[in-house]
Amino acid sequence: MFVFCIESSHARGMGHLFRSLTLAAELRTRGHSVRFLVNDHPNSLRIIRERGFDVALYDLAAVTGWEKAFLEAAASSPIWINDRLNTQRLHSETIKRLDAKLVTFDDRGDGAELADLNICALLFENTEGLKGRDVRLGVGYMILNPEIASYRRVREKLASILVTLGGADTYGVTVRVAKWLSSKAFPVTIVTGPSFQHMAKLEEVVATAAPDRFRLLNQVPSLAAEMYGHDLAITGGGLTPFEACAAGLPCVVVANEPFEVPVGRALEELGAAFFAGHHSAFDLGILEKAIPIRSMSETAMTKVDLGGLGRVADLLERLAA
């Protein structure tokens, strides 16, 4: 059995949840049992249950002492997967004492040293000291939605912009981006997520803009399908810009958190995106210049592939064997 322990909330964001759900779905198709543990966040609990997974609650404030009950219910040789950053050593020691394998993601915590596998696809700076028995680094281990394979295409010119800044958009960056775009000529579609809490302010911006300037969507059935109709995306610095790039959709990245700054810079270095800076002082001036959409689109599809999901699932199956 694979036990996914995640943290998901308005403050933390929901990227950990969606990454884990993608991986869990792949493991399920391979015949494995999967269970989720999550902090008390109603939207996350609803989404996990809608995807057909068992889920239980854990207390975010408790570092350790609560893991045994969940592992005792698991089959032999359980794999505990932490997707919540910075694993604490006491927690890792407990998992190992309970005879489970430990997998972490993008983990710089003092407990990462005890991890059997630390997958660090989203870390691009200060990676020399990453800990774990097996550390996997690089874009090749990025867990992306396999549905994207049906929606890949080369963009030819900039005719439509998509704004999608995460399931929560903790700091309301979408509202500020919409204000900047409200005076521009491009048609703009804004997609908000299940934990977005700034709708009143966003609707006010949309209402005062020119007619048909904005198209506002909430919780689209398929972000991959929505991406297909656009030529440039304005995103945060999590998994979304990589999913966009894998689909051939160039990005402008706005970092919601400090650790997303290296992500934006890395994508810009790949030639697949522009980095607009941290959300506290972002600059979308690049949109006022000629953007080489076709070459960026081709580069994006070349540099970001969809094989990471399979690579990570293979590693987990070998760990469970």
C-alpha contacts under 8 A as a table, 3 or more apart, distances in Angstrom:
res1	aa1	res2	aa2	distance
1	M	32	H	6.40
1	M	33	S	4.82
1	M	34	V	5.73
1	M	35	R	7.57
1	M	74	A	5.89
1	M	75	A	5.61
1	M	76	S	7.52
1	M	77	S	7.44
1	M	78	P	5.01
1	M	79	I	6.36
2	F	32	H	7.46
2	F	33	S	6.26
2	F	34	V	4.84
2	F	35	R	6.37
2	F	78	P	5.94
2	F	79	I	4.84
2	F	80	W	6.09
2	F	81	I	7.12
3	V	34	V	5.95
3	V	35	R	4.94
3	V	36	F	5.78
3	V	37	L	7.24
3	V	78	P	7.30
3	V	79	I	6.14
3	V	80	W	4.87
3	V	81	I	5.91
4	F	20	S	7.08
4	F	34	V	7.50
4	F	35	R	6.23
4	F	36	F	4.76
4	F	37	L	6.01
4	F	80	W	6.24
4	F	81	I	4.78
4	F	82	N	6.20
4	F	83	D	7.31
5	C	36	F	6.04
5	C	37	L	4.66
5	C	38	V	5.98
5	C	80	W	7.28
5	C	81	I	5.93
5	C	82	N	4.95
5	C	83	D	6.26
5	C	84	R	7.47
6	I	16	H	6.53
6	I	17	L	6.57
6	I	20	S	7.85
6	I	36	F	7.67
6	I	37	L	6.36
6	I	38	V	5.23
6	I	39	N	7.39
6	I	82	N	6.07
6	I	83	D	4.93
6	I	84	R	5.22
7	E	12	R	7.26
7	E	16	H	6.83
7	E	17	L	7.31
7	E	38	V	5.89
7	E	39	N	5.95
7	E	60	L	7.97
7	E	83	D	7.06
7	E	84	R	5.15
8	S	12	R	5.88
8	S	13	G	5.83
8	S	14	M	5.06
8	S	15	G	7.67
8	S	16	H	6.55
8	S	17	L	6.09
8	S	38	V	7.21
8	S	39	N	6.94
8	S	41	H	6.91
8	S	44	S	6.62
9	S	12	R	5.11
9	S	13	G	5.30
9	S	14	M	6.22
9	S	41	H	6.02
9	S	44	S	7.54
9	S	168	A	7.43
9	S	195	S	7.55
10	H	13	G	5.23
10	H	14	M	7.42
10	H	168	A	5.08
10	H	169	D	7.44
10	H	170	T	5.75
10	H	195	S	5.86
10	H	196	F	7.49
11	A	168	A	7.63
11	A	170	T	5.63
12	R	170	T	7.65
13	G	16	H	7.59
13	G	166	G	7.20
13	G	167	G	6.46
13	G	168	A	5.27
13	G	169	D	6.97
13	G	170	T	6.77
14	M	17	L	5.25
14	M	18	F	6.52
14	M	44	S	7.83
14	M	166	G	7.15
14	M	167	G	5.42
14	M	168	A	6.44
15	G	18	F	5.30
15	G	19	R	6.09
15	G	166	G	7.33
15	G	167	G	7.29
15	G	238	G	6.81
15	G	239	L	6.93
16	H	19	R	5.28
16	H	20	S	6.10
16	H	83	D	5.84
16	H	84	R	6.68
17	L	20	S	5.25
17	L	21	L	6.12
17	L	44	S	7.25
18	F	21	L	5.00
18	F	22	T	6.22
19	R	22	T	5.29
19	R	23	L	6.43
19	R	143	I	6.35
19	R	144	L	7.29
19	R	239	L	7.86
20	S	23	L	5.14
20	S	24	A	5.87
20	S	83	D	7.20
21	L	24	A	4.94
21	L	25	A	6.00
21	L	48	I	7.50
22	T	25	A	5.29
22	T	26	E	6.49
22	T	143	I	7.26
22	T	144	L	7.22
22	T	145	N	6.23
23	L	26	E	5.16
23	L	27	L	6.31
23	L	143	I	7.00
23	L	309	L	6.60
23	L	313	A	7.11
24	A	27	L	5.08
24	A	28	R	6.10
24	A	34	V	6.59
25	A	28	R	5.01
25	A	29	T	6.28
26	E	29	T	5.20
26	E	30	R	6.48
26	E	309	L	7.73
26	E	310	G	7.95
26	E	313	A	7.21
27	L	30	R	5.04
27	L	31	G	6.62
27	L	32	H	5.57
27	L	33	S	7.75
27	L	34	V	7.66
27	L	313	A	6.62
28	R	31	G	5.14
28	R	32	H	5.00
28	R	33	S	6.35
28	R	34	V	6.86
29	T	32	H	7.38
34	V	53	F	6.98
34	V	54	D	7.43
35	R	53	F	6.32
35	R	54	D	5.16
35	R	55	V	5.94
36	F	48	I	7.86
36	F	53	F	7.05
36	F	54	D	6.10
36	F	55	V	4.50
36	F	56	A	6.35
37	L	55	V	5.63
37	L	56	A	4.94
37	L	57	L	5.50
37	L	58	Y	6.29
38	V	41	H	7.64
38	V	44	S	7.86
38	V	45	L	7.47
38	V	55	V	7.26
38	V	56	A	6.49
38	V	57	L	5.17
38	V	58	Y	5.95
39	N	57	L	5.51
39	N	58	Y	5.36
39	N	59	D	6.09
39	N	60	L	6.03
40	D	45	L	7.62
40	D	57	L	6.16
40	D	58	Y	7.40
40	D	59	D	7.71
41	H	44	S	5.51
41	H	45	L	6.25
42	P	45	L	5.11
42	P	46	R	6.10
43	N	46	R	5.14
43	N	47	I	6.25
43	N	194	P	6.61
43	N	195	S	6.84
44	S	47	I	5.18
44	S	48	I	6.20
45	L	48	I	5.27
45	L	49	R	6.24
45	L	55	V	7.24
46	R	49	R	5.27
46	R	50	E	6.08
47	I	50	E	5.02
47	I	51	R	6.30
48	I	51	R	5.21
48	I	52	G	6.69
48	I	53	F	5.86
48	I	54	D	7.67
48	I	55	V	7.06
49	R	52	G	5.05
49	R	53	F	5.43
49	R	54	D	6.70
49	R	55	V	7.10
50	E	53	F	7.62
58	Y	66	W	7.64
59	D	62	A	5.53
60	L	63	V	7.37
62	A	65	G	7.40
62	A	66	W	7.57
63	V	88	Q	7.28
63	V	90	L	7.12
63	V	91	H	6.06
64	T	67	E	6.76
64	T	90	L	6.46
64	T	91	H	4.98
64	T	94	T	7.02
65	G	68	K	7.23
65	G	91	H	7.98
65	G	94	T	7.59
66	W	69	A	6.69
66	W	70	F	7.90
67	E	70	F	5.61
67	E	71	L	6.45
67	E	94	T	7.51
67	E	95	I	7.21
68	K	71	L	5.21
68	K	72	E	5.96
68	K	98	L	7.00
69	A	72	E	5.28
69	A	73	A	6.64
70	F	73	A	5.54
70	F	74	A	6.82
71	L	74	A	5.04
71	L	78	P	7.10
71	L	98	L	7.50
71	L	100	A	7.84
72	E	75	A	7.91
74	A	78	P	6.22
75	A	78	P	6.14
77	S	99	D	7.25
77	S	100	A	5.97
77	S	101	K	7.31
77	S	320	A	6.56
78	P	99	D	7.99
78	P	100	A	5.23
78	P	101	K	6.50
78	P	320	A	7.35
79	I	100	A	5.73
79	I	101	K	4.78
79	I	102	L	6.04
79	I	103	V	7.21
79	I	320	A	6.80
80	W	95	I	7.56
80	W	100	A	6.55
80	W	101	K	6.00
80	W	102	L	4.98
80	W	103	V	6.12
81	I	102	L	6.04
81	I	103	V	4.64
81	I	104	T	5.79
82	N	85	L	7.53
82	N	87	T	7.59
82	N	102	L	7.59
82	N	103	V	6.14
82	N	104	T	4.82
82	N	105	F	6.76
83	D	104	T	6.02
83	D	105	F	5.51
84	R	87	T	7.46
84	R	105	F	7.58
85	L	104	T	7.68
85	L	105	F	6.65
85	L	106	D	6.31
85	L	107	D	5.11
85	L	108	R	7.13
85	L	109	G	7.16
86	N	107	D	5.07
86	N	108	R	5.14
86	N	109	G	3.64
86	N	110	D	7.15
86	N	111	G	7.42
86	N	112	A	7.44
87	T	91	H	7.11
87	T	92	S	7.06
87	T	104	T	7.80
87	T	107	D	6.63
87	T	108	R	7.45
87	T	109	G	4.75
87	T	110	D	6.55
87	T	111	G	4.98
87	T	112	A	6.07
88	Q	91	H	5.55
88	Q	92	S	6.52
88	Q	109	G	5.77
88	Q	110	D	5.59
88	Q	111	G	4.58
88	Q	112	A	7.65
89	R	92	S	4.99
89	R	93	E	6.04
89	R	109	G	7.55
89	R	110	D	5.34
89	R	111	G	3.58
89	R	112	A	7.36
89	R	114	L	7.78
90	L	93	E	5.14
90	L	94	T	6.30
90	L	111	G	7.12
91	H	94	T	5.15
91	H	95	I	6.39
91	H	111	G	7.17
92	S	95	I	5.15
92	S	96	K	6.28
92	S	102	L	7.41
92	S	111	G	5.33
92	S	112	A	7.52
92	S	114	L	6.30
92	S	115	A	7.27
93	E	96	K	5.20
93	E	97	R	6.11
93	E	111	G	7.69
93	E	114	L	7.37
94	T	97	R	5.07
94	T	98	L	6.28
95	I	98	L	5.22
95	I	99	D	6.76
95	I	100	A	5.81
95	I	101	K	7.40
95	I	102	L	6.91
96	K	99	D	5.16
96	K	100	A	5.56
96	K	101	K	6.70
96	K	102	L	7.28
96	K	114	L	7.90
97	R	100	A	7.55
101	K	115	A	7.53
101	K	116	D	6.24
101	K	319	L	7.62
101	K	320	A	7.92
102	L	114	L	7.60
102	L	115	A	4.94
102	L	116	D	5.38
102	L	117	L	6.77
103	V	115	A	5.63
103	V	116	D	5.89
103	V	117	L	4.79
103	V	118	N	5.85
103	V	119	I	7.77
104	T	107	D	6.09
104	T	112	A	7.12
104	T	115	A	6.62
104	T	117	L	6.36
104	T	118	N	4.78
104	T	119	I	6.33
105	F	118	N	5.54
105	F	119	I	4.82
105	F	120	C	5.77
106	D	118	N	6.83
106	D	119	I	5.97
106	D	120	C	4.27
106	D	121	A	6.85
106	D	122	L	6.34
106	D	123	L	6.29
107	D	112	A	6.01
107	D	118	N	6.68
107	D	119	I	7.86
107	D	120	C	7.14
107	D	130	L	7.72
107	D	131	K	7.98
108	R	112	A	6.43
108	R	130	L	6.46
108	R	131	K	7.27
109	G	112	A	5.52
110	D	113	E	6.42
111	G	114	L	5.82
111	G	115	A	7.19
112	A	115	A	5.12
112	A	118	N	7.07
112	A	131	K	5.48
112	A	132	G	5.49
113	E	131	K	4.59
113	E	132	G	4.40
113	E	133	R	7.01
114	L	131	K	7.91
114	L	132	G	5.87
114	L	133	R	7.00
115	A	118	N	6.27
115	A	131	K	7.87
115	A	132	G	4.93
115	A	133	R	6.17
115	A	134	D	7.82
116	D	132	G	6.09
116	D	133	R	5.02
116	D	134	D	6.02
117	L	132	G	6.02
117	L	133	R	6.11
117	L	134	D	4.77
117	L	135	V	5.92
117	L	136	R	7.60
118	N	131	K	7.40
118	N	132	G	5.69
118	N	133	R	7.72
118	N	134	D	6.22
118	N	135	V	4.79
118	N	136	R	6.32
119	I	135	V	5.91
119	I	136	R	4.84
119	I	137	L	6.37
119	I	141	Y	7.17
120	C	123	L	5.59
120	C	135	V	7.09
120	C	136	R	5.82
120	C	137	L	4.82
120	C	138	G	6.69
120	C	141	Y	7.62
121	A	136	R	7.35
121	A	137	L	5.34
121	A	138	G	4.67
121	A	139	V	5.19
121	A	140	G	7.19
121	A	141	Y	5.39
121	A	142	M	5.31
122	L	138	G	7.35
122	L	139	V	7.29
122	L	142	M	7.44
122	L	238	G	7.62
122	L	263	V	6.82
123	L	127	T	6.92
123	L	137	L	7.56
123	L	138	G	7.69
123	L	262	P	7.56
123	L	263	V	7.31
124	F	127	T	6.67
124	F	138	G	7.96
124	F	262	P	5.88
124	F	263	V	6.60
124	F	266	A	6.89
125	E	262	P	6.49
126	N	129	G	6.96
127	T	130	L	5.55
130	L	135	V	7.27
131	K	135	V	6.90
132	G	135	V	5.67
136	R	141	Y	7.24
137	L	140	G	7.89
137	L	141	Y	7.07
138	G	141	Y	6.01
138	G	142	M	7.53
139	V	142	M	5.24
139	V	304	V	6.89
139	V	308	G	7.66
140	G	304	V	7.58
140	G	305	D	7.22
140	G	307	G	6.91
140	G	308	G	5.19
141	Y	307	G	7.60
141	Y	308	G	4.18
141	Y	309	L	6.91
141	Y	311	R	6.55
141	Y	312	V	6.32
142	M	239	L	7.92
142	M	242	F	8.00
142	M	306	L	7.91
142	M	308	G	4.83
142	M	309	L	6.73
143	I	306	L	7.77
143	I	308	G	5.26
143	I	309	L	4.58
143	I	312	V	7.62
144	L	239	L	7.36
144	L	242	F	7.59
144	L	243	E	5.89
144	L	306	L	6.33
144	L	308	G	7.05
144	L	309	L	6.33
145	N	148	I	5.96
145	N	243	E	7.05
145	N	306	L	7.88
146	P	149	A	5.91
146	P	306	L	6.69
146	P	309	L	7.86
147	E	150	S	5.92
147	E	151	Y	7.46
147	E	224	A	6.74
148	I	151	Y	5.18
148	I	152	R	6.48
148	I	224	A	5.49
148	I	225	A	7.76
148	I	243	E	7.25
148	I	246	A	7.33
148	I	247	A	5.99
149	A	152	R	5.90
149	A	247	A	7.19
149	A	306	L	7.49
151	Y	224	A	6.64
151	Y	225	A	6.37
151	Y	227	M	7.93
151	Y	228	Y	5.69
151	Y	247	A	6.18
152	R	228	Y	7.18
152	R	246	A	7.27
152	R	247	A	4.19
152	R	248	G	5.84
153	R	228	Y	7.60
153	R	247	A	6.39
153	R	248	G	5.61
153	R	249	L	7.97
154	V	248	G	5.53
154	V	249	L	7.68
154	V	294	R	6.55
154	V	297	S	5.57
154	V	298	E	6.08
155	R	158	L	7.89
155	R	231	D	5.81
155	R	248	G	6.83
155	R	249	L	6.97
155	R	293	I	6.32
155	R	294	R	5.33
155	R	297	S	5.80
156	E	231	D	7.82
156	E	293	I	6.10
156	E	294	R	4.77
157	K	231	D	6.83
157	K	292	P	7.80
157	K	293	I	5.49
157	K	294	R	6.54
158	L	161	I	7.67
158	L	231	D	5.39
158	L	232	L	6.80
158	L	291	I	7.70
158	L	293	I	6.46
159	A	186	F	6.49
159	A	187	P	7.22
159	A	230	H	7.39
159	A	231	D	6.34
160	S	186	F	5.96
160	S	187	P	5.24
160	S	188	V	6.07
160	S	189	T	7.82
160	S	229	G	7.76
160	S	230	H	5.04
160	S	231	D	5.51
160	S	232	L	6.79
161	I	186	F	6.77
161	I	187	P	6.36
161	I	188	V	4.86
161	I	189	T	6.34
161	I	230	H	5.74
161	I	231	D	6.07
161	I	232	L	5.02
161	I	233	A	5.69
161	I	234	I	7.48
162	L	188	V	5.85
162	L	189	T	4.91
162	L	190	I	5.95
162	L	191	V	7.54
162	L	227	M	7.17
162	L	230	H	6.17
162	L	231	D	7.76
162	L	232	L	6.26
162	L	233	A	4.58
162	L	234	I	6.22
163	V	174	T	7.33
163	V	188	V	7.25
163	V	189	T	6.18
163	V	190	I	4.69
163	V	191	V	6.20
163	V	233	A	5.69
163	V	234	I	4.76
163	V	235	T	6.26
164	T	174	T	7.61
164	T	190	I	6.14
164	T	191	V	5.13
164	T	192	T	6.38
164	T	233	A	7.23
164	T	234	I	6.27
164	T	235	T	5.26
164	T	236	G	7.54
165	L	168	A	7.82
165	L	169	D	5.71
165	L	173	V	7.34
165	L	174	T	6.44
165	L	191	V	7.86
165	L	192	T	7.23
165	L	234	I	7.28
165	L	235	T	4.84
165	L	236	G	5.03
166	G	169	D	5.29
166	G	192	T	7.08
166	G	193	G	6.16
166	G	235	T	7.53
166	G	236	G	6.66
166	G	240	T	7.64
167	G	192	T	6.65
167	G	193	G	3.85
167	G	194	P	5.57
167	G	195	S	5.67
167	G	196	F	6.46
168	A	192	T	7.84
168	A	193	G	5.93
168	A	194	P	6.72
168	A	195	S	4.40
168	A	196	F	4.54
168	A	197	Q	7.31
169	D	172	G	5.50
169	D	173	V	6.53
169	D	174	T	7.19
169	D	193	G	7.91
169	D	195	S	7.78
169	D	196	F	6.03
169	D	256	N	7.78
170	T	173	V	7.85
170	T	196	F	7.49
170	T	197	Q	7.92
170	T	256	N	7.89
171	Y	256	N	7.36
172	G	175	V	5.70
172	G	176	R	7.19
172	G	197	Q	7.82
172	G	198	H	6.06
173	V	176	R	5.25
173	V	177	V	6.16
173	V	256	N	7.81
173	V	279	H	6.62
174	T	177	V	5.10
174	T	178	A	6.02
174	T	190	I	7.99
174	T	202	L	7.44
175	V	178	A	5.11
175	V	179	K	6.31
175	V	198	H	7.51
175	V	201	K	6.67
175	V	202	L	5.08
175	V	205	V	7.27
176	R	179	K	5.09
176	R	180	W	6.41
177	V	180	W	5.16
177	V	181	L	6.23
178	A	181	L	5.04
178	A	182	S	5.88
178	A	202	L	7.47
178	A	205	V	6.86
178	A	206	V	7.53
179	K	182	S	5.19
179	K	183	S	7.75
179	K	205	V	6.25
180	W	183	S	6.76
180	W	184	K	7.74
180	W	284	L	8.00
181	L	184	K	5.17
181	L	186	F	7.94
181	L	188	V	7.89
182	S	205	V	7.69
182	S	206	V	7.65
182	S	209	A	5.58
182	S	210	A	7.53
182	S	213	R	7.11
182	S	214	F	8.00
183	S	209	A	7.44
185	A	213	R	7.79
186	F	213	R	7.37
187	P	212	D	7.47
187	P	213	R	5.33
187	P	214	F	6.32
187	P	215	R	7.98
188	V	213	R	6.25
188	V	214	F	4.97
188	V	215	R	6.23
189	T	214	F	5.72
189	T	215	R	4.55
189	T	216	L	5.90
189	T	217	L	7.39
190	I	214	F	7.17
190	I	215	R	6.15
190	I	216	L	4.94
190	I	217	L	6.03
191	V	216	L	6.25
191	V	217	L	4.79
191	V	218	N	5.51
191	V	219	Q	6.98
191	V	220	V	7.21
192	T	196	F	6.22
192	T	216	L	7.99
192	T	217	L	6.39
192	T	218	N	4.76
192	T	219	Q	6.13
193	G	196	F	5.48
193	G	218	N	5.99
193	G	219	Q	5.08
194	P	218	N	7.45
194	P	219	Q	5.96
196	F	199	M	6.98
198	H	201	K	5.69
198	H	202	L	6.31
199	M	202	L	4.98
199	M	203	E	5.96
200	A	203	E	5.23
200	A	204	E	6.28
201	K	204	E	5.10
201	K	205	V	6.52
202	L	205	V	5.21
202	L	206	V	6.28
203	E	206	V	4.98
203	E	207	A	5.94
204	E	207	A	5.12
204	E	208	T	6.42
205	V	208	T	5.43
205	V	209	A	6.48
206	V	209	A	5.33
206	V	213	R	7.96
206	V	214	F	6.32
209	A	213	R	6.57
209	A	214	F	7.74
210	A	213	R	5.53
211	P	214	F	7.65
212	D	215	R	7.03
217	L	220	V	6.60
220	V	223	L	6.11
220	V	226	E	7.65
222	S	225	A	5.28
222	S	226	E	6.40
223	L	226	E	4.96
223	L	227	M	6.02
224	A	227	M	5.13
224	A	228	Y	6.56
224	A	243	E	7.92
224	A	244	A	7.81
224	A	247	A	7.94
225	A	228	Y	5.33
225	A	229	G	7.60
226	E	229	G	5.98
226	E	230	H	7.66
227	M	230	H	5.64
227	M	233	A	7.92
227	M	244	A	7.07
227	M	247	A	7.99
227	M	249	L	7.36
228	Y	247	A	7.64
228	Y	249	L	7.90
230	H	233	A	7.39
230	H	249	L	7.41
231	D	249	L	5.95
231	D	250	P	7.06
231	D	293	I	7.45
232	L	249	L	5.76
232	L	250	P	5.18
232	L	251	C	5.55
232	L	252	V	7.52
232	L	293	I	7.87
233	A	241	P	7.85
233	A	244	A	7.42
233	A	249	L	6.76
233	A	250	P	6.36
233	A	251	C	4.67
233	A	252	V	6.23
234	I	251	C	5.64
234	I	252	V	4.74
234	I	253	V	5.90
234	I	254	V	7.29
235	T	240	T	6.68
235	T	241	P	6.07
235	T	251	C	6.78
235	T	252	V	6.34
235	T	253	V	5.09
235	T	254	V	6.14
236	G	240	T	7.06
236	G	241	P	7.10
236	G	253	V	5.47
236	G	254	V	5.00
236	G	255	A	5.39
236	G	256	N	6.00
236	G	260	E	7.71
237	G	240	T	7.31
237	G	241	P	6.72
237	G	253	V	5.96
237	G	254	V	6.34
237	G	255	A	5.08
237	G	256	N	6.76
237	G	257	E	7.94
237	G	260	E	4.74
237	G	261	V	7.08
237	G	263	V	5.79
237	G	264	G	5.94
238	G	241	P	6.79
238	G	242	F	7.87
238	G	260	E	6.65
238	G	263	V	7.49
239	L	242	F	5.41
239	L	243	E	6.37
240	T	243	E	5.06
240	T	244	A	6.15
241	P	244	A	4.92
241	P	245	C	6.04
241	P	251	C	6.27
241	P	253	V	7.22
242	F	245	C	4.99
242	F	246	A	6.07
242	F	304	V	6.68
243	E	246	A	5.14
243	E	247	A	6.42
244	A	247	A	5.15
244	A	248	G	6.43
244	A	249	L	4.94
244	A	250	P	6.78
244	A	251	C	7.23
245	C	248	G	4.90
245	C	249	L	5.00
245	C	250	P	5.70
245	C	251	C	7.26
245	C	272	A	6.60
245	C	297	S	7.24
245	C	300	A	4.68
245	C	301	M	5.88
245	C	304	V	6.30
246	A	249	L	7.35
246	A	300	A	6.20
246	A	301	M	4.86
246	A	302	T	7.88
246	A	303	K	7.88
246	A	304	V	5.05
246	A	305	D	5.59
246	A	306	L	6.68
247	A	300	A	7.83
247	A	301	M	6.32
248	G	297	S	4.61
248	G	298	E	6.39
248	G	299	T	7.94
248	G	300	A	5.56
248	G	301	M	5.00
249	L	297	S	5.71
249	L	300	A	7.20
250	P	272	A	5.59
250	P	273	A	5.47
250	P	293	I	7.07
250	P	296	M	5.98
250	P	297	S	5.51
250	P	300	A	6.62
251	C	272	A	6.88
251	C	273	A	4.56
251	C	274	F	6.34
252	V	273	A	5.52
252	V	274	F	4.72
252	V	275	F	5.73
252	V	276	A	6.36
252	V	284	L	7.97
253	V	264	G	5.55
253	V	273	A	7.01
253	V	274	F	6.25
253	V	275	F	4.91
253	V	276	A	5.75
253	V	277	G	7.44
254	V	264	G	7.24
254	V	275	F	6.54
254	V	276	A	5.35
254	V	277	G	5.58
254	V	278	H	5.82
254	V	279	H	5.82
254	V	282	F	6.61
255	A	258	P	6.81
255	A	259	F	7.94
255	A	260	E	5.01
255	A	261	V	5.42
255	A	264	G	6.89
255	A	276	A	7.85
255	A	277	G	6.13
255	A	278	H	4.56
255	A	279	H	5.61
256	N	260	E	6.62
256	N	278	H	6.35
256	N	279	H	5.49
257	E	260	E	5.38
257	E	261	V	7.24
257	E	278	H	7.28
257	E	279	H	7.86
258	P	261	V	5.53
258	P	278	H	7.15
259	F	262	P	6.46
259	F	263	V	7.53
260	E	263	V	5.03
260	E	264	G	6.45
261	V	264	G	5.31
261	V	265	R	6.38
261	V	277	G	6.98
261	V	278	H	6.58
262	P	265	R	5.01
262	P	266	A	5.95
263	V	266	A	5.09
263	V	267	L	6.27
264	G	267	L	5.30
264	G	268	E	6.23
264	G	273	A	7.66
264	G	274	F	7.28
264	G	275	F	5.00
264	G	276	A	7.88
264	G	277	G	7.75
265	R	268	E	5.07
265	R	269	E	6.18
265	R	274	F	7.87
265	R	275	F	5.92
266	A	269	E	5.03
266	A	270	L	6.29
267	L	270	L	5.00
267	L	271	G	6.51
267	L	272	A	5.73
267	L	273	A	5.42
267	L	274	F	7.28
267	L	275	F	7.67
268	E	271	G	5.14
268	E	272	A	5.96
268	E	273	A	4.71
268	E	274	F	5.00
268	E	275	F	6.01
269	E	272	A	7.68
270	L	273	A	7.54
270	L	299	T	7.72
270	L	300	A	7.77
270	L	303	K	7.05
271	G	274	F	7.87
271	G	296	M	6.14
271	G	299	T	6.42
271	G	300	A	7.15
272	A	296	M	5.13
272	A	297	S	6.80
272	A	299	T	5.87
272	A	300	A	4.58
272	A	303	K	7.87
273	A	296	M	7.25
273	A	300	A	7.97
274	F	286	I	7.83
276	A	282	F	5.22
276	A	283	D	5.06
276	A	284	L	5.95
277	G	281	A	6.60
277	G	282	F	4.68
277	G	283	D	6.58
278	H	281	A	5.80
278	H	282	F	5.52
279	H	282	F	5.19
283	D	286	I	7.74
284	L	287	L	5.94
284	L	288	E	7.97
285	G	288	E	5.48
285	G	289	K	7.40
286	I	289	K	5.41
286	I	290	A	7.98
286	I	291	I	7.65
287	L	290	A	7.50
287	L	291	I	7.36
292	P	295	S	5.72
292	P	296	M	6.13
293	I	296	M	5.20
293	I	297	S	5.93
294	R	297	S	5.08
294	R	298	E	6.23
295	S	298	E	5.18
295	S	299	T	6.08
296	M	299	T	5.04
296	M	300	A	5.96
297	S	300	A	5.10
297	S	301	M	6.46
298	E	301	M	5.43
298	E	302	T	6.32
299	T	302	T	5.06
299	T	303	K	6.04
300	A	303	K	5.33
300	A	304	V	5.97
301	M	304	V	5.53
301	M	305	D	6.56
302	T	305	D	6.86
305	D	308	G	7.33
306	L	309	L	6.95
307	G	310	G	5.56
307	G	311	R	6.32
308	G	311	R	4.99
308	G	312	V	6.11
309	L	312	V	5.37
309	L	313	A	6.16
310	G	313	A	5.08
310	G	314	D	6.04
311	R	314	D	5.17
311	R	315	L	6.39
312	V	315	L	5.07
312	V	316	L	6.30
313	A	316	L	5.07
313	A	317	E	6.19
314	D	317	E	5.16
314	D	318	R	6.27
315	L	318	R	5.20
315	L	319	L	6.22
316	L	319	L	4.96
316	L	320	A	6.20
317	E	320	A	5.04
317	E	321	A	6.17
318	R	321	A	5.15
